Amino acid sequence: MTLQINSWVRFFLVVVLLAAAGQFLSARSGAEDLPPRQSLAFLPNRLGDWVGQDSGIPPEILAVLGRGEFLSRIYRRAPDQAPVDLFLAYFPSQRSGNTIHSPKNCLPGAGWTPVESSRIWLERPGRTAIPANRYVVARGAERLLVLYWYQAHDRAVANEYWAKFCLVVDAFRMNRTDGALVRIVTPLLAPGEGPENGQKRAVEFGQRLLPVLDSYIPQ
């Protein structure tokens, strides 16, 4: 019973925090102090031995995502190897309801059921490793390995509530509410292919991607 009460208390506190954050961000209007950055469209099509091709985002999905810049691109090492699907969503402002949508909510809405969930760390040469959410999701016989994290202002976090908290702090401290979602998805194609193979593939790609992201997601 005590654990159940504590869970409800934590849930209530999170709801109050998010409601207060929303009211603050809506009330604090005006131009934000955004540094220059490159458009996501100029993200390299080649990252090491990974070669990418834009896959496009349907207009109805763009309408749901709101005001931001988005990139959906499939990267492959070879035609006979499983690809990785990169999705980037950058919001120059998260005031007035233009906030990042969590894959934890979007994937079940598309019919994918979580099978496993955990958190891993992606190494960056010469810099601190970053946390990433790791999910295995299933739809019928299909399975996907999903990694995602939130990135803004030279900071990467996995927890969406902590990302919201940092958003409010940075709005006070820097007059900035910009931020991004980075999501990497790879299918588990081969019969009996374990999640560890998909994770290895996604992590290797993520480590290629991380060094170039600062030009597109400003610090």
N, C-alpha and C positions, 0 to 999 in steps of 0.2 A: 504493500500500500504506500509506504514511504517513497519508494522508487517512482511509483506512478505519480504521486504528488509533485515530486521534484521535476519530473519530466514536464508536467503541465506548467510549473513555475517557469522553467527555462523557455518553454514555448511561448508563454505569455510575455516574458521579457523580450524575446526576439521580435514578437509582433509589435510591441510598444516601440522598440528601437527602430524598426523599419518604418512604422507609421510616422514617428518623429523625424526620421531622416527624410522621408518623402515630403513632409510639410516644410522642412527647412530648405530643401533643394528647390521646391517650387517657389517659396517666398523670396529666396535670394536670387533675383534675376540680374541680368546685365551681362556684358561681354566677359568672357573668360580669358585668362592669360595663357594662350596655347602657344607652345614653341613650334617652329617649322618641322615638317615631316614630309616623307614621300608618300604618295598614294599607294594603296595596297595593290593597285593594278601593275605597279612596277616591281613588285616582289619577284626575284629571279625565278625563271622557269626551270633553271638548272641549279640544284643544290648538291654539290658533290656528284655522285653517280645517279642521283635521282632527277628525272626529267618530268616536268609537269605540263598539264594541259587543262585550261579552264573548262569547268563543267557548267557554269551558269547557275543562276538562282531564279526559280519561277517568280513571276510578278506577285502572285498571291502570297508567297513566302516573304518577299521583300516588304509587302504591305504590313505583314504582322511584325516584322523585325523593327520597323520604324525608321527614324532619321539617323542614318549612320553610313559607314562604308563597309562593304562586305566582299569577301573573296571566297570562292569555292573552286578548288583545283585538285585534280587527281595526279599524283606523282607515282612514277614507276621506275624501277631499276632495270627491268627487262620485261618483254612482252609476256613471258611465261611465268612471271613471279607476281605474287599478290601485291596490289597497289596500296597506297595510303591516300586517304581523302582528307585534305586540309581545308578547314573552314576557319576564316578569320572574320571577326566582327569588331569594328572600331567605332565607338561613339564619341564624337568631339564634345558632346555635352550629355549628361544624364539627368538634366533637369526636365521638368514637365512630362514625366512618364517615359522618356526615352532611355530605358534601362536595358541592361544585358539580360537575355533570356538564358536560364540555366539548362544545359543539356539534360540534367537529371529530370527535368519536367518535360522537355520537348521529345525525348526519345520514347518514353511510354506513350505519349500522344500520337506517335507515328506507328504504334503497334509493337515496339520493342520492349521486352520484359527483362529487367536486370536479373542476372544470374549470380554474378560476383561483383563485389566492390571493395576497393582498398585505396591506399594512397602510396605513391612511389615518389622518388626524387630523380630529377634529370640533371646530370652533371653538365657544367659549363666550364670550358678551359679558362683558368685564371680568375674565375668568379664563383660566387656561392651557388650551390645547387638549388634548383627550384622544385617546389612540390607540385604534383599533378594528381588529379583524380583518375583512378583506373577502374573501368567498368568492363565486364563482359555482359553483353545483352543478346537476347535470342528472339527470333520471330519464326515460328515453325522450325524448320531444319537449319535455318540460317543463324550464324553467330558472328558478332562483331566484337573487336577489342577497341575500346574507346579511352583516349586520354584527353583531359582538358584542364585548363587553369585560367585564371583571370590575371591580366597584366596591365599595369599602369604606373607611371612615374618611377621607373626603375625598380619596380616591386612586382613579384609574382606570388599569388596566393591561390590555394585550392578551395578553401572554404568560402562559400558565397556570402554567408553572414559577415564574416571577417572582411570580405571585399567591400560590402556595403558600409561597414563601420569605417574602413579606411577612406572610402569615398567621401563621407561626411567630414572626416578630419582634414582631408586634402582640400575640400571646398572652403573650410575656414582658413587653413594654413597657406594655400597656394592660389585660391580662387580658380580651381580647376576641378571638373568632374568628368574629364575624359577617361576612357578606359577601353579595354579590349577583352574579348574572349578568344582563346586559342584552343581549337579542337582538332584532334588527329584520330581518324578512324581507319581501321584496317580489317578486312574480312578474314575469317578463319576458313580458308577454302578447302585445303586438302582433307580427305577423310581422316578423321582422328587427329587433326592438327590441334595441339593443345594451346591454351591461351598464352603460355610462355613464349611460343614462337611469334605470335602476333605482337606480344609486348616487346620482344626484342626488335622486331621490325619497326614498330611505332617509336620506340625509344631512340633507335639509331637515326631515324628521320628527324625526330624532335631535336636531337643534339646537333644536327646539321642546320636546322632552322633557327635555333635560338640566337646564334651570333649575329644574324642579320635583322632580327626583329626590331631592335632599337631605332632603326631608321624609319620604321613605319608605325611604331607605337612609341610616341615620344616619352622621354624620361622626365 
